[in-house]
Amino acid sequence: MPTLFIAGAGCSRGTLDGRVGCPPTANDFVKELETRVWNWDYPELTKVIKHIRRISLNVGLEELWTCIDLNAKFDGAVPRTWDQSQAVRELP
């Protein structure tokens, strides 16, 4: 019987811990991206982080995605400064 393992942010915590290139955990998502991606340049995600009034190193994937998702579901209800489609594309 074939086995499928889907690796997403945080799901492999513990199983791949300590290996080079271990996926970032959801809690440390932005912090890990900033340390792994030279010349961090995600302008739309940076706008989302500013919108939720957080310091980028302290933003987890759930909080970031929740903001993007809620704005998509209630488009126009709250003013936003980022391009929704570009913010989603910038998520690695």
Biopython code that builds the backbone (N, CA, C, O; Angstrom):
import numpy as np
from Bio.PDB.StructureBuilder import StructureBuilder

atoms = [
    (1, "MET", "N", (0.848, -1.182, 0.000)),
    (1, "MET", "CA", (0.000, 0.000, 0.000)),
    (1, "MET", "C", (0.894, 1.247, 0.000)),
    (1, "MET", "O", (1.785, 1.348, 0.844)),
    (2, "PRO", "N", (0.687, 2.188, -0.911)),
    (2, "PRO", "CA", (1.478, 3.413, -0.969)),
    (2, "PRO", "C", (1.212, 4.303, 0.249)),
    (2, "PRO", "O", (0.123, 4.284, 0.821)),
    (3, "THR", "N", (2.213, 5.069, 0.627)),
    (3, "THR", "CA", (2.087, 5.996, 1.745)),
    (3, "THR", "C", (2.331, 7.407, 1.240)),
    (3, "THR", "O", (3.237, 7.637, 0.439)),
    (4, "LEU", "N", (1.534, 8.340, 1.699)),
    (4, "LEU", "CA", (1.675, 9.733, 1.327)),
    (4, "LEU", "C", (1.929, 10.530, 2.585)),
    (4, "LEU", "O", (1.184, 10.408, 3.558)),
    (5, "PHE", "N", (2.968, 11.344, 2.582)),
    (5, "PHE", "CA", (3.254, 12.228, 3.698)),
    (5, "PHE", "C", (3.262, 13.646, 3.170)),
    (5, "PHE", "O", (4.077, 13.983, 2.312)),
    (6, "ILE", "N", (2.368, 14.477, 3.668)),
    (6, "ILE", "CA", (2.287, 15.865, 3.231)),
    (6, "ILE", "C", (2.997, 16.721, 4.267)),
    (6, "ILE", "O", (2.594, 16.766, 5.429)),
    (7, "ALA", "N", (4.046, 17.393, 3.845)),
    (7, "ALA", "CA", (4.814, 18.253, 4.749)),
    (7, "ALA", "C", (4.374, 19.694, 4.575)),
    (7, "ALA", "O", (4.513, 20.275, 3.499)),
    (8, "GLY", "N", (3.851, 20.251, 5.625)),
    (8, "GLY", "CA", (3.446, 21.647, 5.614)),
    (8, "GLY", "C", (4.083, 22.346, 6.798)),
    (8, "GLY", "O", (4.816, 21.728, 7.570)),
    (9, "ALA", "N", (3.810, 23.613, 6.940)),
    (9, "ALA", "CA", (4.410, 24.376, 8.032)),
    (9, "ALA", "C", (4.020, 23.780, 9.376)),
    (9, "ALA", "O", (2.845, 23.771, 9.743)),
    (10, "GLY", "N", (4.996, 23.290, 10.095)),
    (10, "GLY", "CA", (4.770, 22.788, 11.443)),
    (10, "GLY", "C", (4.467, 21.309, 11.527)),
    (10, "GLY", "O", (4.639, 20.727, 12.598)),
    (11, "CYS", "N", (4.023, 20.667, 10.457)),
    (11, "CYS", "CA", (3.600, 19.274, 10.572)),
    (11, "CYS", "C", (4.778, 18.331, 10.787)),
    (11, "CYS", "O", (4.615, 17.249, 11.351)),
    (12, "SER", "N", (5.958, 18.736, 10.341)),
    (12, "SER", "CA", (7.104, 17.841, 10.461)),
    (12, "SER", "C", (7.956, 18.151, 11.684)),
    (12, "SER", "O", (9.045, 17.596, 11.831)),
    (13, "ARG", "N", (7.492, 19.005, 12.539)),
    (13, "ARG", "CA", (8.241, 19.353, 13.751)),
    (13, "ARG", "C", (8.502, 18.094, 14.551)),
    (13, "ARG", "O", (7.572, 17.390, 14.945)),
    (14, "GLY", "N", (9.748, 17.820, 14.784)),
    (14, "GLY", "CA", (10.121, 16.622, 15.535)),
    (14, "GLY", "C", (10.642, 15.543, 14.621)),
    (14, "GLY", "O", (11.678, 14.944, 14.910)),
    (15, "THR", "N", (9.952, 15.272, 13.517)),
    (15, "THR", "CA", (10.408, 14.212, 12.617)),
    (15, "THR", "C", (11.609, 14.642, 11.796)),
    (15, "THR", "O", (12.488, 13.828, 11.512)),
    (16, "LEU", "N", (11.660, 15.901, 11.413)),
    (16, "LEU", "CA", (12.787, 16.393, 10.614)),
    (16, "LEU", "C", (13.642, 17.388, 11.393)),
    (16, "LEU", "O", (14.551, 17.997, 10.829)),
    (17, "ASP", "N", (13.363, 17.554, 12.669)),
    (17, "ASP", "CA", (14.089, 18.502, 13.500)),
    (17, "ASP", "C", (15.588, 18.215, 13.480)),
    (17, "ASP", "O", (16.005, 17.064, 13.608)),
    (18, "GLY", "N", (16.379, 19.242, 13.324)),
    (18, "GLY", "CA", (17.819, 19.078, 13.353)),
    (18, "GLY", "C", (18.436, 18.805, 11.994)),
    (18, "GLY", "O", (19.659, 18.843, 11.859)),
    (19, "ARG", "N", (17.636, 18.535, 11.000)),
    (19, "ARG", "CA", (18.168, 18.302, 9.657)),
    (19, "ARG", "C", (18.318, 19.618, 8.923)),
    (19, "ARG", "O", (17.575, 20.567, 9.173)),
    (20, "VAL", "N", (19.267, 19.673, 8.027)),
    (20, "VAL", "CA", (19.456, 20.870, 7.213)),
    (20, "VAL", "C", (18.245, 21.019, 6.300)),
    (20, "VAL", "O", (17.828, 20.065, 5.643)),
    (21, "GLY", "N", (17.692, 22.212, 6.267)),
    (21, "GLY", "CA", (16.547, 22.461, 5.403)),
    (21, "GLY", "C", (15.219, 22.008, 5.972)),
    (21, "GLY", "O", (14.244, 21.864, 5.234)),
    (22, "CYS", "N", (15.166, 21.780, 7.286)),
    (22, "CYS", "CA", (13.906, 21.386, 7.920)),
    (22, "CYS", "C", (12.856, 22.459, 7.655)),
    (22, "CYS", "O", (13.163, 23.645, 7.771)),
    (23, "PRO", "N", (11.629, 22.081, 7.304)),
    (23, "PRO", "CA", (10.584, 23.085, 7.054)),
    (23, "PRO", "C", (10.360, 23.960, 8.287)),
    (23, "PRO", "O", (10.430, 23.467, 9.413)),
    (24, "PRO", "N", (10.095, 25.242, 8.089)),
    (24, "PRO", "CA", (9.849, 26.111, 9.240)),
    (24, "PRO", "C", (8.552, 25.719, 9.940)),
    (24, "PRO", "O", (7.588, 25.303, 9.298)),
    (25, "THR", "N", (8.541, 25.854, 11.240)),
    (25, "THR", "CA", (7.301, 25.595, 11.965)),
    (25, "THR", "C", (6.368, 26.785, 11.768)),
    (25, "THR", "O", (6.807, 27.886, 11.436)),
    (26, "ALA", "N", (5.107, 26.554, 11.973)),
    (26, "ALA", "CA", (4.119, 27.617, 11.769)),
    (26, "ALA", "C", (4.386, 28.807, 12.690)),
    (26, "ALA", "O", (4.248, 29.955, 12.270)),
    (27, "ASN", "N", (4.767, 28.542, 13.945)),
    (27, "ASN", "CA", (5.007, 29.625, 14.900)),
    (27, "ASN", "C", (6.177, 30.503, 14.492)),
    (27, "ASN", "O", (6.136, 31.716, 14.696)),
    (28, "ASP", "N", (7.210, 29.918, 13.923)),
    (28, "ASP", "CA", (8.419, 30.656, 13.553)),
    (28, "ASP", "C", (8.483, 30.944, 12.061)),
    (28, "ASP", "O", (9.567, 31.183, 11.529)),
    (29, "PHE", "N", (7.364, 30.925, 11.386)),
    (29, "PHE", "CA", (7.341, 30.983, 9.931)),
    (29, "PHE", "C", (8.091, 32.190, 9.358)),
    (29, "PHE", "O", (9.015, 32.011, 8.564)),
    (30, "VAL", "N", (7.720, 33.402, 9.740)),
    (30, "VAL", "CA", (8.340, 34.599, 9.171)),
    (30, "VAL", "C", (9.788, 34.721, 9.638)),
    (30, "VAL", "O", (10.663, 35.090, 8.854)),
    (31, "LYS", "N", (10.045, 34.416, 10.900)),
    (31, "LYS", "CA", (11.416, 34.466, 11.423)),
    (31, "LYS", "C", (12.325, 33.535, 10.614)),
    (31, "LYS", "O", (13.437, 33.912, 10.244)),
    (32, "GLU", "N", (11.851, 32.336, 10.349)),
    (32, "GLU", "CA", (12.633, 31.373, 9.566)),
    (32, "GLU", "C", (12.844, 31.849, 8.134)),
    (32, "GLU", "O", (13.937, 31.704, 7.587)),
    (33, "LEU", "N", (11.812, 32.414, 7.528)),
    (33, "LEU", "CA", (11.967, 32.920, 6.163)),
    (33, "LEU", "C", (13.018, 34.012, 6.107)),
    (33, "LEU", "O", (13.835, 34.059, 5.187)),
    (34, "GLU", "N", (12.990, 34.889, 7.101)),
    (34, "GLU", "CA", (13.953, 35.988, 7.113)),
    (34, "GLU", "C", (15.383, 35.490, 7.289)),
    (34, "GLU", "O", (16.317, 36.126, 6.802)),
    (35, "THR", "N", (15.569, 34.375, 7.969)),
    (35, "THR", "CA", (16.923, 33.850, 8.135)),
    (35, "THR", "C", (17.344, 32.992, 6.945)),
    (35, "THR", "O", (18.538, 32.865, 6.674)),
    (36, "ARG", "N", (16.400, 32.407, 6.238)),
    (36, "ARG", "CA", (16.721, 31.506, 5.123)),
    (36, "ARG", "C", (16.769, 32.189, 3.763)),
    (36, "ARG", "O", (17.510, 31.759, 2.879)),
    (37, "VAL", "N", (15.991, 33.240, 3.589)),
    (37, "VAL", "CA", (15.883, 33.886, 2.283)),
    (37, "VAL", "C", (16.728, 35.152, 2.297)),
    (37, "VAL", "O", (16.413, 36.125, 2.980)),
    (38, "TRP", "N", (17.819, 35.114, 1.518)),
    (38, "TRP", "CA", (18.689, 36.272, 1.449)),
    (38, "TRP", "C", (17.932, 37.434, 0.828)),
    (38, "TRP", "O", (17.184, 37.264, -0.135)),
    (39, "ASN", "N", (18.138, 38.612, 1.391)),
    (39, "ASN", "CA", (17.512, 39.820, 0.867)),
    (39, "ASN", "C", (15.988, 39.692, 0.860)),
    (39, "ASN", "O", (15.341, 39.866, -0.173)),
    (40, "TRP", "N", (15.435, 39.388, 2.021)),
    (40, "TRP", "CA", (13.985, 39.247, 2.236)),
    (40, "TRP", "C", (13.256, 40.349, 1.483)),
    (40, "TRP", "O", (13.463, 41.529, 1.769)),
    (41, "ASP", "N", (12.417, 39.993, 0.536)),
    (41, "ASP", "CA", (11.690, 40.981, -0.243)),
    (41, "ASP", "C", (10.303, 40.450, -0.589)),
    (41, "ASP", "O", (10.065, 39.941, -1.684)),
    (42, "TYR", "N", (9.404, 40.582, 0.371)),
    (42, "TYR", "CA", (8.021, 40.182, 0.180)),
    (42, "TYR", "C", (7.152, 41.404, 0.528)),
    (42, "TYR", "O", (6.584, 41.463, 1.619)),
    (43, "PRO", "N", (7.046, 42.372, -0.386)),
    (43, "PRO", "CA", (6.391, 43.641, -0.043)),
    (43, "PRO", "C", (4.930, 43.520, 0.372)),
    (43, "PRO", "O", (4.487, 44.243, 1.265)),
    (44, "GLU", "N", (4.173, 42.628, -0.252)),
    (44, "GLU", "CA", (2.754, 42.514, 0.112)),
    (44, "GLU", "C", (2.585, 41.835, 1.470)),
    (44, "GLU", "O", (1.729, 42.234, 2.260)),
    (45, "LEU", "N", (3.401, 40.804, 1.748)),
    (45, "LEU", "CA", (3.342, 40.173, 3.068)),
    (45, "LEU", "C", (3.785, 41.155, 4.155)),
    (45, "LEU", "O", (3.239, 41.153, 5.259)),
    (46, "THR", "N", (4.768, 41.988, 3.842)),
    (46, "THR", "CA", (5.211, 43.004, 4.796)),
    (46, "THR", "C", (4.060, 43.950, 5.126)),
    (46, "THR", "O", (3.919, 44.369, 6.274)),
    (47, "LYS", "N", (3.240, 44.291, 4.140)),
    (47, "LYS", "CA", (2.076, 45.146, 4.379)),
    (47, "LYS", "C", (1.054, 44.441, 5.266)),
    (47, "LYS", "O", (0.436, 45.075, 6.121)),
    (48, "VAL", "N", (0.872, 43.137, 5.072)),
    (48, "VAL", "CA", (-0.057, 42.373, 5.919)),
    (48, "VAL", "C", (0.444, 42.389, 7.358)),
    (48, "VAL", "O", (-0.337, 42.593, 8.287)),
    (49, "ILE", "N", (1.745, 42.174, 7.544)),
    (49, "ILE", "CA", (2.341, 42.177, 8.886)),
    (49, "ILE", "C", (2.125, 43.526, 9.555)),
    (49, "ILE", "O", (1.788, 43.584, 10.738)),
    (50, "LYS", "N", (2.314, 44.611, 8.811)),
    (50, "LYS", "CA", (2.080, 45.949, 9.366)),
    (50, "LYS", "C", (0.608, 46.150, 9.689)),
    (50, "LYS", "O", (0.270, 46.787, 10.687)),
    (51, "HIS", "N", (-0.274, 45.605, 8.844)),
    (51, "HIS", "CA", (-1.717, 45.725, 9.063)),
    (51, "HIS", "C", (-2.141, 45.097, 10.390)),
    (51, "HIS", "O", (-2.995, 45.638, 11.092)),
    (52, "ILE", "N", (-1.554, 43.973, 10.725)),
    (52, "ILE", "CA", (-1.919, 43.316, 11.989)),
    (52, "ILE", "C", (-1.085, 43.841, 13.161)),
    (52, "ILE", "O", (-1.146, 43.322, 14.275)),
    (53, "ARG", "N", (-0.303, 44.889, 12.871)),
    (53, "ARG", "CA", (0.469, 45.598, 13.901)),
    (53, "ARG", "C", (1.406, 44.676, 14.676)),
    (53, "ARG", "O", (1.419, 44.658, 15.906)),
    (54, "ARG", "N", (2.174, 43.925, 13.931)),
    (54, "ARG", "CA", (3.127, 43.009, 14.532)),
    (54, "ARG", "C", (4.528, 43.297, 14.028)),
    (54, "ARG", "O", (4.720, 43.929, 12.989)),
    (55, "ILE", "N", (5.492, 42.824, 14.781)),
    (55, "ILE", "CA", (6.877, 42.858, 14.333)),
    (55, "ILE", "C", (7.081, 41.585, 13.531)),
    (55, "ILE", "O", (6.711, 40.500, 13.980)),
    (56, "SER", "N", (7.661, 41.708, 12.365)),
    (56, "SER", "CA", (7.707, 40.573, 11.432)),
    (56, "SER", "C", (8.298, 39.304, 12.031)),
    (56, "SER", "O", (7.826, 38.212, 11.718)),
    (57, "LEU", "N", (9.313, 39.411, 12.879)),
    (57, "LEU", "CA", (9.925, 38.207, 13.436)),
    (57, "LEU", "C", (8.973, 37.437, 14.348)),
    (57, "LEU", "O", (9.198, 36.257, 14.619)),
    (58, "ASN", "N", (7.922, 38.086, 14.820)),
    (58, "ASN", "CA", (7.007, 37.442, 15.759)),
    (58, "ASN", "C", (5.691, 37.005, 15.138)),
    (58, "ASN", "O", (4.730, 36.734, 15.859)),
    (59, "VAL", "N", (5.629, 36.931, 13.826)),
    (59, "VAL", "CA", (4.376, 36.563, 13.163)),
    (59, "VAL", "C", (4.445, 35.105, 12.720)),
    (59, "VAL", "O", (5.371, 34.691, 12.022)),
    (60, "GLY", "N", (3.448, 34.343, 13.141)),
    (60, "GLY", "CA", (3.356, 32.947, 12.738)),
    (60, "GLY", "C", (2.490, 32.795, 11.501)),
    (60, "GLY", "O", (1.764, 33.712, 11.119)),
    (61, "LEU", "N", (2.573, 31.640, 10.889)),
    (61, "LEU", "CA", (1.824, 31.382, 9.663)),
    (61, "LEU", "C", (0.315, 31.468, 9.894)),
    (61, "LEU", "O", (-0.401, 32.000, 9.046)),
    (62, "GLU", "N", (-0.184, 30.955, 11.024)),
    (62, "GLU", "CA", (-1.635, 30.982, 11.268)),
    (62, "GLU", "C", (-2.148, 32.409, 11.320)),
    (62, "GLU", "O", (-3.182, 32.721, 10.729)),
    (63, "GLU", "N", (-1.430, 33.283, 12.027)),
    (63, "GLU", "CA", (-1.873, 34.667, 12.160)),
    (63, "GLU", "C", (-1.817, 35.389, 10.812)),
    (63, "GLU", "O", (-2.726, 36.144, 10.466)),
    (64, "LEU", "N", (-0.760, 35.155, 10.070)),
    (64, "LEU", "CA", (-0.603, 35.765, 8.753)),
    (64, "LEU", "C", (-1.699, 35.290, 7.801)),
    (64, "LEU", "O", (-2.352, 36.097, 7.139)),
    (65, "TRP", "N", (-1.894, 33.966, 7.740)),
    (65, "TRP", "CA", (-2.892, 33.417, 6.820)),
    (65, "TRP", "C", (-4.307, 33.777, 7.248)),
    (65, "TRP", "O", (-5.156, 34.016, 6.390)),
    (66, "THR", "N", (-4.585, 33.822, 8.540)),
    (66, "THR", "CA", (-5.924, 34.188, 9.023)),
    (66, "THR", "C", (-6.286, 35.593, 8.552)),
    (66, "THR", "O", (-7.408, 35.834, 8.107)),
    (67, "CYS", "N", (-5.336, 36.514, 8.652)),
    (67, "CYS", "CA", (-5.586, 37.881, 8.195)),
    (67, "CYS", "C", (-5.887, 37.907, 6.697)),
    (67, "CYS", "O", (-6.847, 38.545, 6.266)),
    (68, "ILE", "N", (-5.074, 37.220, 5.910)),
    (68, "ILE", "CA", (-5.288, 37.178, 4.462)),
    (68, "ILE", "C", (-6.635, 36.528, 4.141)),
    (68, "ILE", "O", (-7.387, 37.030, 3.304)),
    (69, "ASP", "N", (-6.934, 35.421, 4.802)),
    (69, "ASP", "CA", (-8.166, 34.676, 4.549)),
    (69, "ASP", "C", (-9.407, 35.486, 4.915)),
    (69, "ASP", "O", (-10.363, 35.536, 4.141)),
    (70, "LEU", "N", (-9.401, 36.116, 6.085)),
    (70, "LEU", "CA", (-10.560, 36.907, 6.502)),
    (70, "LEU", "C", (-10.790, 38.086, 5.569)),
    (70, "LEU", "O", (-11.934, 38.422, 5.262)),
    (71, "ASN", "N", (-9.712, 38.716, 5.117)),
    (71, "ASN", "CA", (-9.871, 39.828, 4.179)),
    (71, "ASN", "C", (-10.405, 39.353, 2.840)),
    (71, "ASN", "O", (-11.138, 40.083, 2.173)),
    (72, "ALA", "N", (-10.050, 38.145, 2.437)),
    (72, "ALA", "CA", (-10.581, 37.593, 1.191)),
    (72, "ALA", "C", (-12.073, 37.296, 1.332)),
    (72, "ALA", "O", (-12.852, 37.535, 0.409)),
    (73, "LYS", "N", (-12.460, 36.779, 2.484)),
    (73, "LYS", "CA", (-13.871, 36.416, 2.701)),
    (73, "LYS", "C", (-14.758, 37.632, 2.890)),
    (73, "LYS", "O", (-15.928, 37.621, 2.507)),
    (74, "PHE", "N", (-14.205, 38.676, 3.478)),
    (74, "PHE", "CA", (-14.987, 39.887, 3.746)),
    (74, "PHE", "C", (-14.397, 41.072, 2.988)),
    (74, "PHE", "O", (-14.241, 42.162, 3.538)),
    (75, "ASP", "N", (-14.078, 40.844, 1.739)),
    (75, "ASP", "CA", (-13.457, 41.857, 0.897)),
    (75, "ASP", "C", (-14.268, 43.141, 0.913)),
    (75, "ASP", "O", (-15.476, 43.132, 0.675)),
    (76, "GLY", "N", (-13.594, 44.237, 1.195)),
    (76, "GLY", "CA", (-14.259, 45.534, 1.216)),
    (76, "GLY", "C", (-14.788, 45.943, 2.575)),
    (76, "GLY", "O", (-15.104, 47.115, 2.777)),
    (77, "ALA", "N", (-14.896, 45.007, 3.521)),
    (77, "ALA", "CA", (-15.421, 45.332, 4.844)),
    (77, "ALA", "C", (-14.411, 46.139, 5.665)),
    (77, "ALA", "O", (-14.786, 47.009, 6.452)),
    (78, "VAL", "N", (-13.133, 45.837, 5.469)),
    (78, "VAL", "CA", (-12.068, 46.533, 6.183)),
    (78, "VAL", "C", (-11.055, 47.000, 5.147)),
    (78, "VAL", "O", (-10.641, 46.215, 4.294)),
    (79, "PRO", "N", (-10.653, 48.258, 5.209)),
    (79, "PRO", "CA", (-9.669, 48.720, 4.233)),
    (79, "PRO", "C", (-8.338, 47.981, 4.383)),
    (79, "PRO", "O", (-7.896, 47.724, 5.503)),
    (80, "ARG", "N", (-7.707, 47.643, 3.277)),
    (80, "ARG", "CA", (-6.399, 47.005, 3.325)),
    (80, "ARG", "C", (-5.482, 47.679, 2.328)),
    (80, "ARG", "O", (-5.931, 48.279, 1.351)),
    (81, "THR", "N", (-4.192, 47.570, 2.589)),
    (81, "THR", "CA", (-3.212, 48.257, 1.749)),
    (81, "THR", "C", (-2.451, 47.307, 0.848)),
    (81, "THR", "O", (-1.610, 47.744, 0.062)),
    (82, "TRP", "N", (-2.727, 46.014, 0.946)),
    (82, "TRP", "CA", (-1.980, 45.061, 0.142)),
    (82, "TRP", "C", (-2.833, 44.470, -0.960)),
    (82, "TRP", "O", (-4.062, 44.480, -0.900)),
    (83, "ASP", "N", (-2.149, 43.954, -1.965)),
    (83, "ASP", "CA", (-2.790, 43.269, -3.078)),
    (83, "ASP", "C", (-2.999, 41.815, -2.659)),
    (83, "ASP", "O", (-2.036, 41.067, -2.489)),
    (84, "GLN", "N", (-4.243, 41.426, -2.496)),
    (84, "GLN", "CA", (-4.581, 40.090, -1.992)),
    (84, "GLN", "C", (-3.912, 38.975, -2.806)),
    (84, "GLN", "O", (-3.332, 38.053, -2.232)),
    (85, "SER", "N", (-3.989, 39.056, -4.114)),
    (85, "SER", "CA", (-3.436, 37.988, -4.947)),
    (85, "SER", "C", (-1.914, 37.934, -4.850)),
    (85, "SER", "O", (-1.331, 36.851, -4.882)),
    (86, "GLN", "N", (-1.271, 39.087, -4.733)),
    (86, "GLN", "CA", (0.191, 39.090, -4.618)),
    (86, "GLN", "C", (0.647, 38.581, -3.248)),
    (86, "GLN", "O", (1.666, 37.896, -3.154)),
    (87, "ALA", "N", (-0.088, 38.904, -2.197)),
    (87, "ALA", "CA", (0.271, 38.423, -0.858)),
    (87, "ALA", "C", (0.228, 36.901, -0.811)),
    (87, "ALA", "O", (1.099, 36.272, -0.212)),
    (88, "VAL", "N", (-0.779, 36.313, -1.438)),
    (88, "VAL", "CA", (-0.892, 34.857, -1.477)),
    (88, "VAL", "C", (0.261, 34.256, -2.288)),
    (88, "VAL", "O", (0.831, 33.240, -1.890)),
    (89, "ARG", "N", (0.605, 34.870, -3.410)),
    (89, "ARG", "CA", (1.720, 34.377, -4.234)),
    (89, "ARG", "C", (3.046, 34.452, -3.505)),
    (89, "ARG", "O", (3.928, 33.624, -3.732)),
    (90, "GLU", "N", (3.196, 35.436, -2.629)),
    (90, "GLU", "CA", (4.466, 35.599, -1.924)),
    (90, "GLU", "C", (4.682, 34.564, -0.821)),
    (90, "GLU", "O", (5.805, 34.381, -0.349)),
    (91, "LEU", "N", (3.619, 33.896, -0.415)),
    (91, "LEU", "CA", (3.802, 32.822, 0.566)),
    (91, "LEU", "C", (4.556, 31.684, -0.123)),
    (91, "LEU", "O", (4.069, 31.121, -1.104)),
    (92, "PRO", "N", (5.753, 31.341, 0.393)),
    (92, "PRO", "CA", (6.547, 30.314, -0.286)),
    (92, "PRO", "C", (5.936, 28.941, -0.173)),
    (92, "PRO", "O", (6.491, 27.974, -0.695)),
]
sb = StructureBuilder()
sb.init_structure("model")
sb.init_model(0)
sb.init_chain("A")
sb.init_seg("    ")
for serial, (resi, resn, name, xyz) in enumerate(atoms, 1):
    if name == "N":
        sb.init_residue(resn, " ", resi, " ")
    sb.init_atom(name, np.array(xyz, "f"), 0.0, 1.0, " ", f" {name:<3s}", serial, name[0])
structure = sb.get_structure()
